[in-house]
């Protein structure tokens, strides 16, 4: 349910590269960007991947599952 707090997570402090994706349908809006991210190199990220924490943000732009926009954050070391 939208607006219900399901829990909280602490996101580690580090530098992140942000990738905004969509609009597209679920699950394509998630699957396709991750497939591209897995093929990227340090130049694409602006640094080497840190592998400490990556995360996705689903906000009000993700309410319509036919037109989802979301952000993927990839942790990097510069």
C-alpha positions, 0 to 999 in steps of 0.5 A, a space after each residue: 500500500 502506498 504511504 505505508 512504512 514497511 521498514 527502513 534501511 541505512 544507506 552507506 555514505 559513499 559516492 554514487 552514480 545515478 541512472 534515471 530510467 523510464 518511463 517503461 513498464 515493470 519489470 522492463 524498467 528495472 531489468 533492462 537498465 541493470 543489464 546495461 549497468 552490468 556491462 559498463 566499465 569505470 569510465 561509464 560510472 565515473 570511477 570503479 564500482 565500490 560494491 558496498 551498496 547499490 540501490 533503487 528508488 521507487 517514488 511517486 513516479 513508480 505508481 503507474 506500473 505501465 509508465 514507471 520512472 525510477 532511479 538506480 544508484 551505483 556506489 563508486 570509488 573515485 
